[in-house]
Amino acid sequence: MKKFDASIPRWRYWSHKVSNPQTCPKCQSPLEKEFHTYLLLTREGNEIMQFMTGNDGGSFCPNCPVVVLDYDIFSSRIAAAVIPGEGSFSVIGIVDLEAIPEDKKDIPIGEDGNPIPLVKFLNTKESGRSPKKNHTKSRKRRGRSKQQRKQKKKKR
């Protein structure tokens, strides 16, 4: 059994986007590496494909629902699946292998009758930063568009 439960939605950060990839960006606790299976989307030209990979490129926080992904590990794994220099990728979540019912373990994951048990990351931006909170709501409450606010500032 794994120490870090794959069924828990987590905030995803990239190792090259955080100041210290060995500590949690939220609470500064030391991170721990653990092998998990991840679902990636790859792009070659106009085509988008799903790709699953298992690796120990995720470092998990023991206190927060955070994972820091080692960009080098993921980019090297995906390099084998796409034409070098042509493709891009995004890691969209962790595959919860424990969620596959016992009677479906012999059916390939993703086939009819055995969907991918994906636990998506809480943030989806490639920057690894959490989404900005309630900015659109506060604008709507004020009832002015961005352009209207700029015009009002110019008048002042």
ROBADO-463698 format. One record per residue: x, y, z of N, C-alpha, C in turn. Coordinates in pm, 1 decimal, m for minus. Layout:
# ROBADO-463698
@neast: X | nnorth: Y | nup: Z | caeast: X | canorth: Y | caup: Z | ceast: X | cnorth: Y | cup: Z
...
END
This chain:
# ROBADO-463698
@neast: 83.9 | nnorth: m119.1 | nup: 0.0 | caeast: 0.0 | canorth: 0.0 | caup: 0.0 | ceast: 88.2 | cnorth: 125.2 | cup: 0.0
@neast: 42.6 | nnorth: 223.3 | nup: m73.5 | caeast: 118.8 | canorth: 347.4 | caup: m86.4 | ceast: 92.1 | cnorth: 440.0 | cup: 32.6
@neast: 192.0 | nnorth: 519.5 | nup: 64.9 | caeast: 178.5 | canorth: 616.4 | caup: 173.1 | ceast: 86.3 | cnorth: 731.5 | cup: 131.6
@neast: 96.6 | nnorth: 773.7 | nup: 2.9 | caeast: 18.3 | canorth: 886.7 | caup: m46.0 | ceast: m94.9 | cnorth: 834.8 | cup: m133.5
@neast: m215.9 | nnorth: 850.7 | nup: m85.3 | caeast: m336.7 | canorth: 800.1 | caup: m149.1 | ceast: m361.8 | cnorth: 871.8 | cup: m281.7
@neast: m370.2 | nnorth: 794.2 | nup: m389.0 | caeast: m392.2 | canorth: 851.5 | caup: m522.2 | ceast: m532.9 | cnorth: 908.9 | cup: m538.1
@neast: m625.3 | nnorth: 874.0 | nup: m451.1 | caeast: m763.6 | canorth: 920.8 | caup: m464.5 | ceast: m783.7 | cnorth: 1063.5 | cup: m413.8
@neast: m681.3 | nnorth: 1120.5 | nup: m350.0 | caeast: m692.7 | canorth: 1256.3 | caup: m296.2 | ceast: m653.3 | cnorth: 1357.1 | cup: m404.1
@neast: m744.5 | nnorth: 1449.3 | nup: m440.6 | caeast: m706.3 | canorth: 1553.8 | caup: m535.8 | ceast: m596.4 | cnorth: 1641.9 | cup: m476.5
@neast: m498.7 | nnorth: 1676.7 | nup: m558.6 | caeast: m382.6 | canorth: 1751.4 | caup: m510.8 | ceast: m353.6 | cnorth: 1874.2 | cup: m597.2
@neast: m282.9 | nnorth: 1968.1 | nup: m537.3 | caeast: m228.8 | canorth: 2082.0 | caup: m611.1 | ceast: m100.7 | cnorth: 2033.6 | cup: m676.7
@neast: m85.5 | nnorth: 2061.3 | nup: m805.5 | caeast: 32.3 | canorth: 2018.9 | caup: m879.3 | ceast: 124.6 | cnorth: 2137.8 | cup: m904.1
@neast: 252.0 | nnorth: 2116.6 | nup: m877.5 | caeast: 355.7 | canorth: 2214.3 | caup: m907.1 | ceast: 463.7 | cnorth: 2144.3 | cup: m989.1
@neast: 534.8 | nnorth: 2220.6 | nup: m1070.1 | caeast: 648.2 | canorth: 2167.9 | caup: m1146.3 | ceast: 777.1 | cnorth: 2200.3 | cup: m1073.2
@neast: 869.7 | nnorth: 2106.3 | nup: m1074.2 | caeast: 996.8 | canorth: 2121.6 | caup: m1002.3 | ceast: 1074.5 | cnorth: 2244.9 | cup: m1047.5
@neast: 1070.6 | nnorth: 2276.0 | nup: m1175.0 | caeast: 1147.3 | canorth: 2390.3 | caup: m1225.8 | ceast: 1076.0 | cnorth: 2524.3 | cup: m1205.1
@neast: 955.2 | nnorth: 2521.4 | nup: m1150.0 | caeast: 879.5 | canorth: 2644.5 | caup: m1127.4 | ceast: 872.3 | cnorth: 2683.3 | cup: m979.3
@neast: 924.9 | nnorth: 2598.3 | nup: m891.6 | caeast: 923.2 | canorth: 2629.3 | caup: m748.1 | ceast: 1065.2 | cnorth: 2662.4 | cup: m702.2
@neast: 1076.1 | nnorth: 2738.2 | nup: m594.7 | caeast: 1208.8 | canorth: 2781.0 | caup: m548.2 | ceast: 1290.2 | cnorth: 2663.7 | cup: m493.1
@neast: 1226.1 | nnorth: 2568.3 | nup: m427.4 | caeast: 1297.4 | canorth: 2452.0 | caup: m374.0 | ceast: 1212.0 | cnorth: 2327.7 | cup: m398.5
@neast: 1248.6 | nnorth: 2243.0 | nup: m494.2 | caeast: 1166.5 | canorth: 2126.6 | caup: m526.3 | ceast: 1170.6 | cnorth: 2014.5 | cup: m421.5
@neast: 1246.0 | nnorth: 2033.7 | nup: m313.9 | caeast: 1248.5 | canorth: 1934.3 | caup: m206.1 | ceast: 1154.6 | cnorth: 1969.9 | cup: m90.7
@neast: 1095.4 | nnorth: 2089.5 | nup: m95.3 | caeast: 1002.1 | canorth: 2128.9 | caup: 11.0 | ceast: 868.1 | cnorth: 2169.1 | cup: m49.0
@neast: 764.4 | nnorth: 2154.1 | nup: 30.3 | caeast: 629.1 | canorth: 2187.6 | caup: m13.1 | ceast: 616.9 | cnorth: 2337.5 | cup: m37.3
@neast: 565.9 | nnorth: 2377.8 | nup: m154.4 | caeast: 548.9 | canorth: 2520.6 | caup: m181.3 | ceast: 443.2 | cnorth: 2587.3 | cup: m93.1
@neast: 357.2 | nnorth: 2509.1 | nup: m29.9 | caeast: 252.3 | canorth: 2567.5 | caup: 54.8 | ceast: 293.5 | cnorth: 2573.4 | cup: 202.5
@neast: 356.0 | nnorth: 2464.7 | nup: 255.5 | caeast: 383.4 | canorth: 2461.1 | caup: 400.0 | ceast: 531.4 | cnorth: 2443.9 | cup: 433.9
@neast: 616.4 | nnorth: 2428.8 | nup: 333.7 | caeast: 761.6 | canorth: 2414.9 | caup: 349.6 | ceast: 805.9 | cnorth: 2283.0 | cup: 413.9
@neast: 717.1 | nnorth: 2184.5 | nup: 425.8 | caeast: 754.9 | canorth: 2052.4 | caup: 478.1 | ceast: 840.4 | cnorth: 1979.9 | cup: 375.1
@neast: 929.2 | nnorth: 1890.5 | nup: 421.5 | caeast: 1006.9 | canorth: 1810.5 | caup: 326.0 | ceast: 913.4 | cnorth: 1719.3 | cup: 245.7
@neast: 938.9 | nnorth: 1710.9 | nup: 115.6 | caeast: 858.3 | canorth: 1626.6 | caup: 26.9 | ceast: 916.1 | cnorth: 1485.5 | cup: 21.6
@neast: 830.2 | nnorth: 1389.8 | nup: m13.0 | caeast: 871.5 | canorth: 1250.6 | caup: m23.3 | ceast: 833.4 | cnorth: 1195.9 | cup: m159.7
@neast: 929.8 | nnorth: 1131.6 | nup: m226.4 | caeast: 903.9 | canorth: 1072.3 | caup: m357.9 | ceast: 826.4 | cnorth: 942.4 | cup: m340.9
@neast: 735.6 | nnorth: 918.2 | nup: m436.8 | caeast: 662.2 | canorth: 791.5 | caup: m437.3 | ceast: 619.5 | cnorth: 760.8 | cup: m580.4
@neast: 625.1 | nnorth: 635.1 | nup: m616.2 | caeast: 586.3 | canorth: 589.3 | caup: m749.2 | ceast: 434.4 | cnorth: 594.8 | cup: m762.5
@neast: 387.3 | nnorth: 658.8 | nup: m870.3 | caeast: 244.6 | canorth: 661.8 | caup: m903.4 | ceast: 230.9 | cnorth: 656.7 | cup: m1054.6
@neast: 109.1 | nnorth: 635.2 | nup: m1100.0 | caeast: 78.5 | canorth: 635.8 | caup: m1242.6 | ceast: 6.4 | cnorth: 766.2 | cup: m1273.7
@neast: 47.5 | nnorth: 831.4 | nup: m1382.0 | caeast: m4.3 | canorth: 962.5 | caup: m1418.9 | ceast: m64.7 | cnorth: 956.6 | cup: m1558.7
@neast: m163.3 | nnorth: 1042.8 | nup: m1582.5 | caeast: m221.9 | canorth: 1055.8 | caup: m1715.9 | ceast: m171.7 | cnorth: 1186.8 | cup: m1775.8
@neast: m114.3 | nnorth: 1174.3 | nup: m1894.7 | caeast: m62.8 | canorth: 1289.0 | caup: m1967.0 | ceast: m140.7 | cnorth: 1305.3 | cup: m2095.5
@neast: m148.6 | nnorth: 1426.8 | nup: m2141.0 | caeast: m199.2 | canorth: 1455.5 | caup: m2274.2 | ceast: m80.6 | cnorth: 1502.4 | cup: m2355.3
@neast: m67.2 | nnorth: 1446.4 | nup: m2474.7 | caeast: 40.3 | canorth: 1488.7 | caup: m2563.4 | ceast: m20.7 | cnorth: 1550.6 | cup: m2687.2
@neast: 54.5 | nnorth: 1640.9 | nup: m2745.7 | caeast: 8.8 | canorth: 1705.5 | caup: m2868.1 | ceast: 117.1 | cnorth: 1691.1 | cup: m2973.8
@neast: 75.9 | nnorth: 1638.6 | nup: m3087.3 | caeast: 161.1 | canorth: 1634.8 | caup: m3205.2 | ceast: 81.8 | cnorth: 1701.5 | cup: m3315.8
@neast: 124.8 | nnorth: 1820.2 | nup: m3354.3 | caeast: 49.1 | canorth: 1895.7 | caup: m3453.6 | ceast: m88.2 | cnorth: 1928.0 | cup: m3398.5
@neast: m193.7 | nnorth: 1883.6 | nup: m3469.1 | caeast: m331.1 | canorth: 1907.6 | caup: m3424.1 | ceast: m388.2 | cnorth: 1790.6 | cup: m3346.0
@neast: m310.6 | nnorth: 1686.4 | nup: m3328.1 | caeast: m360.4 | canorth: 1564.7 | caup: m3264.1 | ceast: m327.5 | cnorth: 1562.3 | cup: m3115.2
@neast: m427.8 | nnorth: 1531.7 | nup: m3031.7 | caeast: m408.4 | canorth: 1518.0 | caup: m2887.8 | ceast: m433.0 | cnorth: 1372.0 | cup: m2850.8
@neast: m336.8 | nnorth: 1315.5 | nup: m2777.3 | caeast: m346.1 | canorth: 1174.8 | caup: m2737.4 | ceast: m325.5 | cnorth: 1163.4 | cup: m2587.0
@neast: m384.5 | nnorth: 1057.8 | nup: m2529.2 | caeast: m363.1 | canorth: 1027.5 | caup: m2388.2 | ceast: m245.5 | cnorth: 932.7 | cup: m2376.2
@neast: m173.0 | nnorth: 946.2 | nup: m2266.7 | caeast: m55.9 | canorth: 864.6 | caup: m2242.6 | ceast: m47.6 | cnorth: 843.3 | cup: m2091.7
@neast: m34.5 | nnorth: 718.2 | nup: m2047.7 | caeast: m15.5 | canorth: 689.8 | caup: m1905.9 | ceast: 128.6 | cnorth: 649.0 | cup: m1883.6
@neast: 184.0 | nnorth: 695.9 | nup: m1773.6 | caeast: 319.2 | canorth: 656.9 | caup: m1736.3 | ceast: 326.4 | cnorth: 639.4 | cup: m1585.7
@neast: 399.9 | nnorth: 540.0 | nup: m1545.3 | caeast: 426.0 | canorth: 519.0 | caup: m1403.5 | ceast: 569.8 | cnorth: 557.5 | cup: m1376.0
@neast: 591.1 | nnorth: 637.2 | nup: m1271.4 | caeast: 726.9 | canorth: 676.7 | caup: m1235.8 | ceast: 730.5 | cnorth: 731.6 | cup: m1094.3
@neast: 851.2 | nnorth: 757.9 | nup: m1047.2 | caeast: 865.5 | canorth: 817.9 | caup: m913.8 | ceast: 900.7 | cnorth: 965.7 | cup: m925.2
@neast: 847.8 | nnorth: 1030.3 | nup: m1029.2 | caeast: 873.4 | canorth: 1171.7 | caup: m1052.9 | ceast: 786.9 | cnorth: 1265.1 | cup: m970.6
@neast: 704.4 | nnorth: 1212.0 | nup: m883.0 | caeast: 621.0 | canorth: 1295.4 | caup: m797.0 | ceast: 673.6 | cnorth: 1297.0 | cup: m655.1
@neast: 689.4 | nnorth: 1417.0 | nup: m599.8 | caeast: 729.0 | canorth: 1433.5 | caup: m459.6 | ceast: 608.9 | cnorth: 1489.3 | cup: m385.2
@neast: 565.5 | nnorth: 1417.4 | nup: m283.7 | caeast: 440.8 | canorth: 1445.3 | caup: m213.8 | ceast: 465.8 | cnorth: 1508.5 | cup: m77.6
@neast: 375.8 | nnorth: 1599.9 | nup: m41.1 | caeast: 380.6 | canorth: 1662.3 | caup: 91.3 | ceast: 304.2 | cnorth: 1573.8 | cup: 189.4
@neast: 364.4 | nnorth: 1542.9 | nup: 304.7 | caeast: 293.7 | canorth: 1462.2 | caup: 404.5 | ceast: 185.2 | cnorth: 1539.7 | cup: 479.6
@neast: 182.7 | nnorth: 1674.5 | nup: 464.8 | caeast: 86.9 | canorth: 1757.9 | caup: 538.8 | ceast: m19.5 | cnorth: 1823.3 | cup: 452.4
@neast: 11.3 | nnorth: 1850.5 | nup: 327.3 | caeast: m80.0 | canorth: 1920.8 | caup: 237.3 | ceast: m112.4 | cnorth: 1832.0 | cup: 117.0
@neast: m225.6 | nnorth: 1856.1 | nup: 51.9 | caeast: m253.8 | canorth: 1783.0 | caup: m71.9 | ceast: m176.0 | cnorth: 1846.0 | cup: m188.6
@neast: m42.0 | nnorth: 1827.4 | nup: m187.5 | caeast: 47.9 | canorth: 1888.0 | caup: m285.4 | ceast: 139.4 | cnorth: 1781.1 | cup: m342.7
@neast: 164.7 | nnorth: 1791.0 | nup: m472.8 | caeast: 267.1 | canorth: 1708.8 | caup: m537.1 | ceast: 351.0 | cnorth: 1799.7 | cup: m625.5
@neast: 482.5 | nnorth: 1783.0 | nup: m618.9 | caeast: 574.9 | canorth: 1855.4 | caup: m706.5 | ceast: 628.0 | cnorth: 1753.1 | cup: m805.8
@neast: 600.6 | nnorth: 1776.6 | nup: m933.2 | caeast: 642.5 | canorth: 1683.8 | caup: m1037.6 | ceast: 778.6 | cnorth: 1724.3 | cup: m1093.3
@neast: 864.6 | nnorth: 1625.3 | nup: m1107.5 | caeast: 998.0 | canorth: 1646.7 | caup: m1163.1 | ceast: 985.2 | cnorth: 1661.0 | cup: m1314.4
@neast: 1002.0 | nnorth: 1782.9 | nup: m1362.2 | caeast: 981.7 | canorth: 1810.9 | caup: m1503.7 | ceast: 1073.3 | cnorth: 1727.1 | cup: m1592.3
@neast: 1196.8 | nnorth: 1708.4 | nup: m1552.1 | caeast: 1291.7 | canorth: 1632.1 | caup: m1633.5 | ceast: 1248.1 | cnorth: 1486.8 | cup: m1650.8
@neast: 1197.6 | nnorth: 1426.5 | nup: m1546.2 | caeast: 1151.5 | canorth: 1287.4 | caup: m1555.3 | ceast: 1033.6 | cnorth: 1276.3 | cup: m1651.0
@neast: 936.0 | nnorth: 1365.6 | nup: m1636.7 | caeast: 817.9 | canorth: 1359.0 | caup: m1723.6 | ceast: 852.2 | cnorth: 1391.9 | cup: m1868.3
@neast: 936.8 | nnorth: 1490.4 | nup: m1889.5 | caeast: 969.8 | canorth: 1525.1 | caup: m2028.1 | ceast: 1050.7 | cnorth: 1414.7 | cup: m2094.9
@neast: 1134.8 | nnorth: 1343.2 | nup: m2019.1 | caeast: 1209.0 | canorth: 1233.1 | caup: m2079.4 | ceast: 1117.2 | cnorth: 1115.2 | cup: m2110.4
@neast: 1017.1 | nnorth: 1091.5 | nup: m2027.9 | caeast: 920.9 | canorth: 983.2 | caup: m2053.6 | ceast: 838.0 | cnorth: 1012.3 | cup: m2178.8
@neast: 798.4 | nnorth: 1136.1 | nup: m2193.7 | caeast: 713.2 | canorth: 1171.6 | caup: m2306.2 | ceast: 792.8 | cnorth: 1179.4 | cup: m2436.0
@neast: 923.3 | nnorth: 1203.5 | nup: m2425.9 | caeast: 1007.0 | canorth: 1215.0 | caup: m2545.6 | ceast: 1002.5 | cnorth: 1087.8 | cup: m2629.5
@neast: 983.6 | nnorth: 973.5 | nup: m2565.7 | caeast: 976.4 | canorth: 847.0 | caup: m2638.2 | ceast: 844.4 | cnorth: 831.4 | cup: m2713.3
@neast: 742.9 | nnorth: 907.7 | nup: m2672.9 | caeast: 609.6 | canorth: 891.8 | caup: m2732.0 | ceast: 578.5 | cnorth: 991.7 | cup: m2843.0
@neast: 655.8 | nnorth: 1097.8 | nup: m2852.7 | caeast: 629.2 | canorth: 1199.6 | caup: m2954.4 | ceast: 754.1 | cnorth: 1224.8 | cup: m3036.9
@neast: 736.6 | nnorth: 1287.8 | nup: m3150.4 | caeast: 848.9 | canorth: 1323.4 | caup: m3235.8 | ceast: 926.9 | cnorth: 1435.4 | cup: m3166.8
@neast: 1057.8 | nnorth: 1418.4 | nup: m3146.1 | caeast: 1134.9 | canorth: 1521.9 | caup: m3077.0 | ceast: 1116.7 | cnorth: 1659.9 | cup: m3141.6
@neast: 1092.7 | nnorth: 1758.8 | nup: m3055.7 | caeast: 1075.5 | canorth: 1896.4 | caup: m3102.9 | ceast: 936.7 | cnorth: 1925.4 | cup: m3157.3
@neast: 854.2 | nnorth: 1824.1 | nup: m3175.2 | caeast: 721.8 | canorth: 1842.7 | caup: m3235.1 | ceast: 611.1 | cnorth: 1848.4 | cup: m3130.0
@neast: 627.4 | nnorth: 1774.8 | nup: m3021.9 | caeast: 515.6 | canorth: 1757.6 | caup: m2930.0 | ceast: 525.9 | cnorth: 1838.6 | cup: m2803.9
@neast: 413.9 | nnorth: 1850.5 | nup: m2736.6 | caeast: 408.8 | canorth: 1911.2 | caup: m2605.0 | ceast: 325.4 | cnorth: 1818.1 | cup: m2518.0
@neast: 327.8 | nnorth: 1842.0 | nup: m2387.0 | caeast: 251.5 | canorth: 1753.2 | caup: m2299.3 | ceast: 199.7 | cnorth: 1828.8 | cup: m2178.1
@neast: 101.3 | nnorth: 1767.6 | nup: m2115.1 | caeast: 44.8 | canorth: 1818.3 | caup: m1991.4 | ceast: 10.4 | cnorth: 1698.7 | cup: m1903.2
@neast: 48.0 | nnorth: 1704.2 | nup: m1777.0 | caeast: 11.0 | canorth: 1599.7 | caup: m1681.8 | ceast: m117.7 | cnorth: 1647.2 | cup: m1615.7
@neast: m226.2 | nnorth: 1571.1 | nup: m1634.8 | caeast: m355.8 | canorth: 1620.7 | caup: m1587.3 | ceast: m404.4 | cnorth: 1555.6 | cup: m1458.8
@neast: m339.7 | nnorth: 1446.9 | nup: m1416.5 | caeast: m382.6 | canorth: 1385.9 | caup: m1292.2 | ceast: m311.9 | cnorth: 1255.9 | cup: m1262.6
@neast: m347.6 | nnorth: 1199.3 | nup: m1148.5 | caeast: m294.3 | canorth: 1071.0 | caup: m1102.9 | ceast: m400.4 | cnorth: 964.7 | cup: m1128.6
@neast: m355.7 | nnorth: 849.6 | nup: m1178.5 | caeast: m446.2 | canorth: 737.6 | caup: m1201.8 | ceast: m453.8 | cnorth: 658.0 | cup: m1071.7
@neast: m574.4 | nnorth: 645.0 | nup: m1018.3 | caeast: m596.5 | canorth: 573.4 | caup: m892.7 | ceast: m618.2 | cnorth: 425.4 | cup: m922.6
@neast: m509.9 | nnorth: 351.1 | nup: m929.7 | caeast: m517.2 | canorth: 208.4 | caup: m964.1 | ceast: m594.8 | cnorth: 127.4 | cup: m860.3
@neast: m596.1 | nnorth: 175.2 | nup: m736.1 | caeast: m671.1 | canorth: 106.3 | caup: m630.0 | ceast: m822.2 | cnorth: 113.6 | cup: m652.2
@neast: m868.9 | nnorth: 207.6 | nup: m733.1 | caeast: m1012.1 | canorth: 225.4 | caup: m758.1 | ceast: m1065.6 | cnorth: 126.5 | cup: m862.1
@neast: m977.6 | nnorth: 52.6 | nup: m927.4 | caeast: m1023.1 | canorth: m44.4 | caup: m1027.5 | ceast: m1079.9 | cnorth: m165.7 | cup: m954.0
@neast: m1206.0 | nnorth: m199.3 | nup: m980.8 | caeast: m1266.4 | canorth: m314.7 | caup: m913.4 | ceast: m1190.5 | cnorth: m443.7 | cup: m946.8
@neast: m1189.2 | nnorth: m534.4 | nup: m853.4 | caeast: m1117.1 | canorth: m661.7 | caup: m869.2 | ceast: m1159.6 | cnorth: m736.3 | cup: m994.9
@neast: m1289.6 | nnorth: m734.5 | nup: m1026.2 | caeast: m1339.1 | canorth: m807.5 | caup: m1143.3 | ceast: m1304.3 | cnorth: m739.0 | cup: m1276.1
@neast: m1244.0 | nnorth: m619.7 | nup: m1271.2 | caeast: m1206.9 | canorth: m548.3 | caup: m1394.2 | ceast: m1055.1 | cnorth: m538.7 | cup: m1412.1
@neast: m978.6 | nnorth: m594.8 | nup: m1319.9 | caeast: m832.6 | canorth: m583.1 | caup: m1325.7 | ceast: m773.8 | cnorth: m651.7 | cup: m1448.1
@neast: m846.8 | nnorth: m744.6 | nup: m1509.1 | caeast: m795.6 | canorth: m812.6 | caup: m1628.9 | ceast: m830.9 | cnorth: m738.6 | cup: m1758.1
@neast: m913.7 | nnorth: m632.3 | nup: m1748.2 | caeast: m951.0 | canorth: m551.3 | caup: m1864.4 | ceast: m853.9 | cnorth: m433.1 | cup: m1871.2
@neast: m795.6 | nnorth: m406.8 | nup: m1987.5 | caeast: m704.1 | canorth: m291.8 | caup: m1997.7 | ceast: m771.1 | cnorth: m160.4 | cup: m1954.9
@neast: m695.6 | nnorth: m79.2 | nup: m1882.9 | caeast: m746.9 | canorth: 49.9 | caup: m1835.8 | ceast: m779.9 | cnorth: 137.5 | cup: m1955.8
@neast: m897.4 | nnorth: 197.0 | nup: m1951.6 | caeast: m940.5 | canorth: 286.7 | caup: m2057.7 | ceast: m1027.6 | cnorth: 219.0 | cup: m2162.4
@neast: m1038.0 | nnorth: 87.4 | nup: m2157.6 | caeast: m1123.6 | canorth: 15.2 | caup: m2251.7 | ceast: m1267.9 | cnorth: 21.0 | cup: m2202.2
@neast: m1361.5 | nnorth: m16.8 | nup: m2289.8 | caeast: m1502.8 | canorth: m20.4 | caup: m2250.9 | ceast: m1518.8 | cnorth: m104.6 | cup: m2124.9
@neast: m1592.6 | nnorth: m53.7 | nup: m2030.9 | caeast: m1617.9 | canorth: m125.7 | caup: m1906.8 | ceast: m1511.8 | cnorth: m105.1 | cup: m1800.7
@neast: m1403.0 | nnorth: m38.1 | nup: m1833.6 | caeast: m1297.6 | canorth: m11.6 | caup: m1735.5 | ceast: m1236.5 | cnorth: 126.8 | cup: m1761.2
@neast: m1311.7 | nnorth: 232.5 | nup: m1729.1 | caeast: m1261.2 | canorth: 368.4 | caup: m1754.9 | ceast: m1139.1 | cnorth: 399.7 | cup: m1668.0
@neast: m1062.4 | nnorth: 496.7 | nup: m1712.1 | caeast: m943.8 | canorth: 538.7 | caup: m1637.2 | ceast: m989.2 | cnorth: 607.4 | cup: m1508.1
@neast: m948.9 | nnorth: 554.3 | nup: m1392.2 | caeast: m986.7 | canorth: 617.6 | caup: m1264.7 | ceast: m895.3 | cnorth: 737.1 | cup: m1235.3
@neast: m922.1 | nnorth: 846.3 | nup: m1304.2 | caeast: m836.4 | canorth: 964.1 | caup: m1297.5 | ceast: m877.2 | cnorth: 1056.5 | cup: m1184.3
@neast: m778.6 | nnorth: 1098.9 | nup: m1107.7 | caeast: m799.3 | canorth: 1200.8 | caup: m1005.1 | ceast: m725.6 | cnorth: 1324.5 | cup: m1056.4
@neast: m803.1 | nnorth: 1421.4 | nup: m1105.2 | caeast: m744.0 | canorth: 1540.8 | caup: m1166.1 | ceast: m680.8 | cnorth: 1629.6 | cup: m1060.0
@neast: m578.5 | nnorth: 1702.3 | nup: m1103.3 | caeast: m514.5 | canorth: 1798.2 | caup: m1014.6 | ceast: m609.2 | cnorth: 1915.2 | cup: m989.7
@neast: m593.9 | nnorth: 1979.3 | nup: m874.2 | caeast: m680.8 | canorth: 2090.6 | caup: m837.6 | ceast: m653.6 | cnorth: 2214.2 | cup: m921.8
@neast: m530.4 | nnorth: 2228.7 | nup: m966.8 | caeast: m497.4 | canorth: 2340.9 | caup: m1055.8 | ceast: m458.1 | cnorth: 2282.9 | cup: m1190.7
@neast: m499.0 | nnorth: 2350.3 | nup: m1293.8 | caeast: m475.0 | canorth: 2296.6 | caup: m1427.1 | ceast: m379.9 | cnorth: 2382.2 | cup: m1508.5
@neast: m338.0 | nnorth: 2495.2 | nup: m1455.1 | caeast: m247.0 | canorth: 2581.4 | caup: m1529.9 | ceast: m107.6 | cnorth: 2518.9 | cup: m1532.3
@neast: m41.7 | nnorth: 2526.6 | nup: m1646.5 | caeast: 91.8 | canorth: 2471.2 | caup: m1659.8 | ceast: 195.1 | cnorth: 2543.9 | cup: m1574.2
@neast: 163.7 | nnorth: 2662.2 | nup: m1528.6 | caeast: 259.0 | canorth: 2735.9 | caup: m1447.0 | ceast: 278.8 | cnorth: 2670.2 | cup: m1311.6
@neast: 185.4 | nnorth: 2586.5 | nup: m1270.8 | caeast: 195.6 | canorth: 2523.3 | caup: m1140.9 | ceast: 144.0 | cnorth: 2610.5 | cup: m1028.3
@neast: 88.8 | nnorth: 2723.3 | nup: m1060.9 | caeast: 33.5 | canorth: 2811.6 | caup: m958.9 | ceast: m115.6 | cnorth: 2788.6 | cup: m947.1
@neast: m167.2 | nnorth: 2812.0 | nup: m830.5 | caeast: m310.4 | canorth: 2793.9 | caup: m811.9 | ceast: m386.1 | cnorth: 2904.7 | cup: m884.4
@neast: m509.4 | nnorth: 2874.8 | nup: m926.3 | caeast: m586.9 | canorth: 2976.1 | caup: m997.6 | ceast: m613.6 | cnorth: 3097.5 | cup: m910.1
@neast: m626.1 | nnorth: 3212.9 | nup: m973.3 | caeast: m658.5 | canorth: 3334.6 | caup: m899.7 | ceast: m800.9 | cnorth: 3325.4 | cup: m848.2
@neast: m822.3 | nnorth: 3378.2 | nup: m730.2 | caeast: m951.4 | canorth: 3361.5 | caup: m664.9 | ceast: m1046.2 | cnorth: 3478.7 | cup: m690.9
@neast: m1165.0 | nnorth: 3447.2 | nup: m733.6 | caeast: m1279.2 | canorth: 3537.7 | caup: m736.7 | ceast: m1257.5 | cnorth: 3672.1 | cup: m806.4
@neast: m1161.6 | nnorth: 3682.7 | nup: m897.2 | caeast: m1141.5 | canorth: 3810.5 | caup: m964.8 | ceast: m1260.0 | cnorth: 3845.8 | cup: m1052.9
@neast: m1315.5 | nnorth: 3747.5 | nup: m1122.2 | caeast: m1428.0 | canorth: 3779.1 | caup: m1209.4 | ceast: m1551.7 | cnorth: 3813.4 | cup: m1127.3
@neast: m1569.3 | nnorth: 3748.8 | nup: m1014.2 | caeast: m1685.0 | canorth: 3778.8 | caup: m930.6 | ceast: m1679.4 | cnorth: 3922.6 | cup: m879.8
@neast: m1561.8 | nnorth: 3966.3 | nup: m835.3 | caeast: m1553.7 | canorth: 4101.4 | caup: m781.6 | ceast: m1577.9 | cnorth: 4204.5 | cup: m891.7
@neast: m1533.3 | nnorth: 4177.4 | nup: m1012.3 | caeast: m1560.2 | canorth: 4269.6 | caup: m1123.1 | ceast: m1708.9 | cnorth: 4276.3 | cup: m1152.2
@neast: m1773.8 | nnorth: 4161.9 | nup: m1150.9 | caeast: m1916.9 | canorth: 4160.3 | caup: m1179.9 | ceast: m1994.5 | cnorth: 4235.4 | cup: m1072.4
@neast: m1951.0 | nnorth: 4221.5 | nup: m948.6 | caeast: m2019.9 | canorth: 4290.4 | caup: m840.9 | ceast: m2010.9 | cnorth: 4441.5 | cup: m857.2
@neast: m1898.0 | nnorth: 4489.0 | nup: m904.4 | caeast: m1882.4 | canorth: 4632.3 | caup: m923.6 | ceast: m1961.9 | cnorth: 4680.4 | cup: m1043.4
@neast: m1989.5 | nnorth: 4587.2 | nup: m1137.0 | caeast: m2071.8 | canorth: 4621.3 | caup: m1251.4 | ceast: m1999.5 | cnorth: 4697.7 | cup: m1360.9
@neast: m1867.1 | nnorth: 4705.8 | nup: m1355.0 | caeast: m1792.0 | canorth: 4777.2 | caup: m1458.3 | ceast: m1699.7 | cnorth: 4679.7 | cup: m1529.4
@neast: m1685.7 | nnorth: 4700.0 | nup: m1658.3 | caeast: m1591.5 | canorth: 4618.9 | caup: m1734.7 | ceast: m1451.3 | cnorth: 4674.1 | cup: m1714.1
@neast: m1352.3 | nnorth: 4600.0 | nup: m1756.8 | caeast: m1214.0 | canorth: 4643.0 | caup: m1746.2 | ceast: m1192.4 | cnorth: 4774.8 | cup: m1820.8
@neast: m1251.9 | nnorth: 4785.4 | nup: m1938.4 | caeast: m1239.2 | canorth: 4907.8 | caup: m2018.4 | ceast: m1302.3 | cnorth: 5027.1 | cup: m1946.0
@neast: m1418.5 | nnorth: 5006.3 | nup: m1883.7 | caeast: m1484.1 | canorth: 5113.9 | caup: m1811.0 | ceast: m1398.6 | cnorth: 5159.9 | cup: m1692.5
@neast: m1333.7 | nnorth: 5067.0 | nup: m1623.1 | caeast: m1248.8 | canorth: 5103.5 | caup: m1510.5 | ceast: m1128.2 | cnorth: 5184.2 | cup: m1557.7
@neast: m1070.0 | nnorth: 5146.6 | nup: m1672.3 | caeast: m957.0 | canorth: 5221.3 | caup: m1727.3 | ceast: m999.0 | cnorth: 5364.4 | cup: m1760.4
@neast: m1117.8 | nnorth: 5380.0 | nup: m1822.4 | caeast: m1165.2 | canorth: 5512.8 | caup: m1858.7 | ceast: m1186.5 | cnorth: 5597.1 | cup: m1733.3
@neast: m1239.1 | nnorth: 5535.2 | nup: m1629.2 | caeast: m1263.1 | canorth: 5608.3 | caup: m1506.1 | ceast: m1131.7 | cnorth: 5654.7 | cup: m1443.6
@neast: m1026.3 | nnorth: 5569.8 | nup: m1450.7 | caeast: m895.7 | canorth: 5606.4 | caup: m1397.7 | ceast: m838.0 | cnorth: 5724.5 | cup: m1474.6
@neast: m856.3 | nnorth: 5726.5 | nup: m1607.7 | caeast: m805.1 | canorth: 5835.6 | caup: m1689.0 | ceast: m869.0 | cnorth: 5968.2 | cup: m1651.2
@neast: m998.2 | nnorth: 5966.6 | nup: m1616.1 | caeast: m1070.9 | canorth: 6087.7 | caup: m1579.2 | ceast: m1020.2 | cnorth: 6146.6 | cup: m1448.1
@neast: m968.7 | nnorth: 6059.8 | nup: m1361.2 | caeast: m922.6 | canorth: 6106.2 | caup: m1228.9 | ceast: m801.0 | cnorth: 6184.7 | cup: m1243.9
END
